[in-house]
Amino acid sequence: MSKIVVDMMGGDLGPEAAKEGVRSFKTLHPETELILVGDPKALADMEGYHIVPSTSVVKMDAGALDALRDKSSSMSLAIKTVIDEKADAVVSCGSTGAFLTMASLKLKKIKGVLRPALITSFPTVIKGKSVTILDIGASTENSAEELAQFALMGSLYSEFVNGVHSPKVALLANGSEAGKGTEAGKAAYTLIKQDSKIDFVGNREARDVMSGDLDCVVSDGYSGNVLLKATEGTAKAMSFLMKKAFKKNILTMLGYLFAKGGIKEMAHTMDYKAVGGALLLGVNGAAIKAHGNCDGYAWKSALCVADKIAKAHLVEKIEKRITNE
Amino acid sequence: MSKIVVDMMGGDLGPEAAKEGVRSFKTLHPETELILVGDPKALADMEGYHIVPSTSVVKMDAGALDALRDKSSSMSLAIKTVIDEKADAVVSCGSTGAFLTMASLKLKKIKGVLRPALITSFPTVIKGKSVTILDIGASTENSAEELAQFALMGSLYSEFVNGVHSPKVALLANGSEAGKGTEAGKAAYTLIKQDSKIDFVGNREARDVMSGDLDCVVSDGYSGNVLLKATEGTAKAMSFLMKKAFKKNILTMLGYLFAKGGIKEMAHTMDYKAVGGALLLGVNGAAIKAHGNCDGYAWKSALCVADKIAKAHLVEKIEKRITNE
């Protein structure tokens, strides 16, 4: 049976959104054990759930050090509960820096893993198909060996969490030819190519990520972060311009009314809330960081990702693949 | 008087687009001397222009080495003409790799410049305002000193080519706080901060590039390339989805007809053809690489950028600033 710990207190929308997400998730997966960490008063209406009481909340802008000092916060207790209760995963939408640092330090790396990586899913132009990217920022610089392990972890994630048979894995580079990339990237290319269990398609440029041809893209943490945020920034800029375009005059406003159905479908394809945040892969127990402003729906998505990871025994699979080599 | 050499033969659309661009430019700037390099037959109708005859064309997919070997190509002769005729700039829309390698090798670096950088302009959400980014791929990895010189060159470019008084320069990083970034980036932060002639606003994330708050963003070549291509890929994906959204049914198609004016204005804001390609900064004579599929309008824009650089004496200004320090 899978067991998931939930930090109910972080995030901009507070425990109400978390509770809504937990209830929706539970309807879908009554078999999964959930442990809710939070202020007992705020969780008073969650009868029948296993509740671990906490007395404080890590602020959204808290630094990692401040957060580490406060042992009674819901975030700190949630991570501790993963260890105490041998849980499979922990979900929080509190401060990203605090949560990731805490999870990296306390959950310990899977045996054989050099560095944990932060992985997320991007939408693609193909409806319902996403592409996973790692590392998007757990590290800044990475060695070739670390990048090769990211390829392995990303491939397993795509296969067992996203359900892709023989996922196509690419290495992010400044050109699609072999021989492109940083020094570490070039050495990683050779290492990944040697791994017969990875369907490695070679180097790909950042412009190909959302094309729908790839299942997983491997990058060092710094460039992966640039990729993530450039995509976010461009999508934001284009949405802004699109809204402006529709507000130009009475005709364009009328146009919006007619086109609304299509536009909403497009917005849904690009919706990050449907893909469940980001998660730290490579530690004992997946640590899922849902978006800070996530609502009930986004909470449910994040819990579903945690559940898939748990049911797929992803941590064990990673350890087995890495130590066998 | 400014003098610009034009490689008329490269690009997907061939010399006809180049000729159209040259004629439009000449109407705007009759005072600028243009030297056109190309097949005399193809340029037979360009009476009154200074023509340097060439006998071959570098293929769009040519490698840098192949291109370097062919001394009679329009690209090779165009770069040679910059040196022979002491021209200010050269414009080509041929193979990017070939053109940049050739320009780097033959035009030589400006005195004091450690590494040339490839600079380009991105649109922002503010109509008519662009932001310049360098390096977007001349190098892969860069030292702190190189990054600091990019800040200086980018600031001068924004001021004298884009006409921005006291341009705001930011360093690309994986967080906006000081102390974020790669090791080289962190050291560059300190160096740039010490330069009182640069209005340095500190670290910025990739998501802030198109916000309209910045005039110039400095990055190592690898991450700058990721930024450029992630932006391009996202814009392409969203345009694709938008078109699909409008084609959904008869109502959405009707919506497009009404909203067309606004949508076209949005497309124009995002139009890379209006910003004039990319250029190699830091060599003696700016080398401007127009987009491979550029039409007459894009050619004209690229020639206007070349002309501004020439008239601003940008090369001299860079040398003066760098050697004075």
HADDOCK unambig.tbl for C-alpha pairs under 7 A between the chains (distance, minus, plus):
assign (segid A and resid 125 and name CA) (segid B and resid 237 and name CA) 5.88 0.50 0.50
assign (segid A and resid 125 and name CA) (segid B and resid 241 and name CA) 6.71 0.50 0.50
assign (segid A and resid 140 and name CA) (segid B and resid 182 and name CA) 6.23 0.50 0.50
assign (segid A and resid 141 and name CA) (segid B and resid 182 and name CA) 6.92 0.50 0.50
assign (segid A and resid 174 and name CA) (segid B and resid 222 and name CA) 6.28 0.50 0.50
assign (segid A and resid 174 and name CA) (segid B and resid 225 and name CA) 6.15 0.50 0.50
assign (segid A and resid 174 and name CA) (segid B and resid 226 and name CA) 6.72 0.50 0.50
assign (segid A and resid 182 and name CA) (segid B and resid 140 and name CA) 6.22 0.50 0.50
assign (segid A and resid 182 and name CA) (segid B and resid 141 and name CA) 6.92 0.50 0.50
assign (segid A and resid 205 and name CA) (segid B and resid 229 and name CA) 6.91 0.50 0.50
assign (segid A and resid 206 and name CA) (segid B and resid 226 and name CA) 5.45 0.50 0.50
assign (segid A and resid 206 and name CA) (segid B and resid 229 and name CA) 5.04 0.50 0.50
assign (segid A and resid 206 and name CA) (segid B and resid 230 and name CA) 4.69 0.50 0.50
assign (segid A and resid 206 and name CA) (segid B and resid 233 and name CA) 6.87 0.50 0.50
assign (segid A and resid 207 and name CA) (segid B and resid 229 and name CA) 4.62 0.50 0.50
assign (segid A and resid 207 and name CA) (segid B and resid 230 and name CA) 5.00 0.50 0.50
assign (segid A and resid 207 and name CA) (segid B and resid 232 and name CA) 6.00 0.50 0.50
assign (segid A and resid 207 and name CA) (segid B and resid 233 and name CA) 3.89 0.50 0.50
assign (segid A and resid 208 and name CA) (segid B and resid 233 and name CA) 6.39 0.50 0.50
assign (segid A and resid 210 and name CA) (segid B and resid 233 and name CA) 6.84 0.50 0.50
assign (segid A and resid 210 and name CA) (segid B and resid 237 and name CA) 6.73 0.50 0.50
assign (segid A and resid 222 and name CA) (segid B and resid 174 and name CA) 6.28 0.50 0.50
assign (segid A and resid 223 and name CA) (segid B and resid 223 and name CA) 5.58 0.50 0.50
assign (segid A and resid 223 and name CA) (segid B and resid 226 and name CA) 6.90 0.50 0.50
assign (segid A and resid 225 and name CA) (segid B and resid 174 and name CA) 6.17 0.50 0.50
assign (segid A and resid 226 and name CA) (segid B and resid 174 and name CA) 6.72 0.50 0.50
assign (segid A and resid 226 and name CA) (segid B and resid 206 and name CA) 5.46 0.50 0.50
assign (segid A and resid 226 and name CA) (segid B and resid 223 and name CA) 6.91 0.50 0.50
assign (segid A and resid 226 and name CA) (segid B and resid 227 and name CA) 6.21 0.50 0.50
assign (segid A and resid 227 and name CA) (segid B and resid 226 and name CA) 6.21 0.50 0.50
assign (segid A and resid 227 and name CA) (segid B and resid 227 and name CA) 6.16 0.50 0.50
assign (segid A and resid 227 and name CA) (segid B and resid 230 and name CA) 5.82 0.50 0.50
assign (segid A and resid 229 and name CA) (segid B and resid 205 and name CA) 6.91 0.50 0.50
assign (segid A and resid 229 and name CA) (segid B and resid 206 and name CA) 5.05 0.50 0.50
assign (segid A and resid 229 and name CA) (segid B and resid 207 and name CA) 4.62 0.50 0.50
assign (segid A and resid 230 and name CA) (segid B and resid 206 and name CA) 4.71 0.50 0.50
assign (segid A and resid 230 and name CA) (segid B and resid 207 and name CA) 5.00 0.50 0.50
assign (segid A and resid 230 and name CA) (segid B and resid 227 and name CA) 5.82 0.50 0.50
assign (segid A and resid 230 and name CA) (segid B and resid 230 and name CA) 6.01 0.50 0.50
assign (segid A and resid 230 and name CA) (segid B and resid 231 and name CA) 5.83 0.50 0.50
assign (segid A and resid 231 and name CA) (segid B and resid 230 and name CA) 5.84 0.50 0.50
assign (segid A and resid 231 and name CA) (segid B and resid 231 and name CA) 5.98 0.50 0.50
assign (segid A and resid 231 and name CA) (segid B and resid 234 and name CA) 5.75 0.50 0.50
assign (segid A and resid 232 and name CA) (segid B and resid 207 and name CA) 6.01 0.50 0.50
assign (segid A and resid 233 and name CA) (segid B and resid 206 and name CA) 6.87 0.50 0.50
assign (segid A and resid 233 and name CA) (segid B and resid 207 and name CA) 3.88 0.50 0.50
assign (segid A and resid 233 and name CA) (segid B and resid 208 and name CA) 6.39 0.50 0.50
assign (segid A and resid 233 and name CA) (segid B and resid 210 and name CA) 6.84 0.50 0.50
assign (segid A and resid 234 and name CA) (segid B and resid 231 and name CA) 5.75 0.50 0.50
assign (segid A and resid 234 and name CA) (segid B and resid 234 and name CA) 6.44 0.50 0.50
assign (segid A and resid 234 and name CA) (segid B and resid 235 and name CA) 6.64 0.50 0.50
assign (segid A and resid 235 and name CA) (segid B and resid 234 and name CA) 6.63 0.50 0.50
assign (segid A and resid 237 and name CA) (segid B and resid 125 and name CA) 5.88 0.50 0.50
assign (segid A and resid 237 and name CA) (segid B and resid 210 and name CA) 6.72 0.50 0.50
assign (segid A and resid 241 and name CA) (segid B and resid 125 and name CA) 6.71 0.50 0.50
assign (segid A and resid 241 and name CA) (segid B and resid 266 and name CA) 5.88 0.50 0.50
assign (segid A and resid 242 and name CA) (segid B and resid 263 and name CA) 6.97 0.50 0.50
assign (segid A and resid 242 and name CA) (segid B and resid 266 and name CA) 6.65 0.50 0.50
assign (segid A and resid 245 and name CA) (segid B and resid 262 and name CA) 4.01 0.50 0.50
assign (segid A and resid 245 and name CA) (segid B and resid 263 and name CA) 5.49 0.50 0.50
assign (segid A and resid 245 and name CA) (segid B and resid 266 and name CA) 6.25 0.50 0.50
assign (segid A and resid 246 and name CA) (segid B and resid 259 and name CA) 6.22 0.50 0.50
assign (segid A and resid 246 and name CA) (segid B and resid 262 and name CA) 6.02 0.50 0.50
assign (segid A and resid 248 and name CA) (segid B and resid 262 and name CA) 5.96 0.50 0.50
assign (segid A and resid 251 and name CA) (segid B and resid 258 and name CA) 5.17 0.50 0.50
assign (segid A and resid 251 and name CA) (segid B and resid 259 and name CA) 6.24 0.50 0.50
assign (segid A and resid 252 and name CA) (segid B and resid 258 and name CA) 5.28 0.50 0.50
assign (segid A and resid 252 and name CA) (segid B and resid 259 and name CA) 3.78 0.50 0.50
assign (segid A and resid 252 and name CA) (segid B and resid 262 and name CA) 6.42 0.50 0.50
assign (segid A and resid 254 and name CA) (segid B and resid 255 and name CA) 6.92 0.50 0.50
assign (segid A and resid 254 and name CA) (segid B and resid 258 and name CA) 6.59 0.50 0.50
assign (segid A and resid 255 and name CA) (segid B and resid 254 and name CA) 6.92 0.50 0.50
assign (segid A and resid 255 and name CA) (segid B and resid 255 and name CA) 3.64 0.50 0.50
assign (segid A and resid 255 and name CA) (segid B and resid 256 and name CA) 5.90 0.50 0.50
assign (segid A and resid 255 and name CA) (segid B and resid 257 and name CA) 6.99 0.50 0.50
assign (segid A and resid 255 and name CA) (segid B and resid 258 and name CA) 4.55 0.50 0.50
assign (segid A and resid 255 and name CA) (segid B and resid 259 and name CA) 4.67 0.50 0.50
assign (segid A and resid 256 and name CA) (segid B and resid 255 and name CA) 5.92 0.50 0.50
assign (segid A and resid 256 and name CA) (segid B and resid 259 and name CA) 6.82 0.50 0.50
assign (segid A and resid 257 and name CA) (segid B and resid 255 and name CA) 6.99 0.50 0.50
assign (segid A and resid 258 and name CA) (segid B and resid 251 and name CA) 5.17 0.50 0.50
assign (segid A and resid 258 and name CA) (segid B and resid 252 and name CA) 5.25 0.50 0.50
assign (segid A and resid 258 and name CA) (segid B and resid 254 and name CA) 6.58 0.50 0.50
assign (segid A and resid 258 and name CA) (segid B and resid 255 and name CA) 4.55 0.50 0.50
assign (segid A and resid 259 and name CA) (segid B and resid 246 and name CA) 6.22 0.50 0.50
assign (segid A and resid 259 and name CA) (segid B and resid 251 and name CA) 6.28 0.50 0.50
assign (segid A and resid 259 and name CA) (segid B and resid 252 and name CA) 3.80 0.50 0.50
assign (segid A and resid 259 and name CA) (segid B and resid 255 and name CA) 4.69 0.50 0.50
assign (segid A and resid 259 and name CA) (segid B and resid 256 and name CA) 6.81 0.50 0.50
assign (segid A and resid 262 and name CA) (segid B and resid 245 and name CA) 3.99 0.50 0.50
assign (segid A and resid 262 and name CA) (segid B and resid 246 and name CA) 6.03 0.50 0.50
assign (segid A and resid 262 and name CA) (segid B and resid 248 and name CA) 5.95 0.50 0.50
assign (segid A and resid 262 and name CA) (segid B and resid 252 and name CA) 6.44 0.50 0.50
assign (segid A and resid 263 and name CA) (segid B and resid 242 and name CA) 6.97 0.50 0.50
assign (segid A and resid 263 and name CA) (segid B and resid 245 and name CA) 5.49 0.50 0.50
assign (segid A and resid 266 and name CA) (segid B and resid 241 and name CA) 5.89 0.50 0.50
assign (segid A and resid 266 and name CA) (segid B and resid 242 and name CA) 6.67 0.50 0.50
assign (segid A and resid 266 and name CA) (segid B and resid 245 and name CA) 6.27 0.50 0.50
